[in-house]
Every structure is written in structure tokens, then in C-alpha cells.
């Protein structure tokens, strides 16, 4: 998990390879993040592989984890810090 200053609080960036693993195929998705509410997931080649980019406040809310497991099902995203 990467802390990205300037990123909107309701935006999550992931690399397209990780998006594919979650079943996401297009550039942007509106999702409901468990514990956070509505957000947008963007699949960006500029995002490092095997990484999730979050706003600093949201990253801190999760406890500043170095790693996390993402689960996506039916428009709902769950982020499990590990």
C-alpha cells in the first residue's frame, strides 16, 4: 500500500494487472468500500505493480499498512491490511 499525497480521498489507484485479478477490465469503477463508503477505483499503468495508492488520510485510517489484500464482489471492495 502506498500513500500518495494529493490523491482524492475517494480515489484508489491500482495497476491494471491487479485489476484483472479482481475481475476489473476497464479504466474506472465506482465502488462501495467497506468502512469508507463510495469511492472510485482507477486502473493505471503508472501505478506500480502489486500496489494500491491511497490518500494519506485513508492510508492512516487503515493503520499505515505496508500490505493489504483486496477483495471485490458485486460493486463492493474490501481492503484487508495484512
Beta strands, then each sheet from edge to edge (+ up, - down):
strand 1: 2-3
strand 2: 11-14
strand 3: 28-33
strand 4: 37-43
strand 5: 52-54
strand 6: 68-73
strand 7: 76-81
sheet 1: 1+ 5+ 2- 4- 3+ 7+ 6-
end
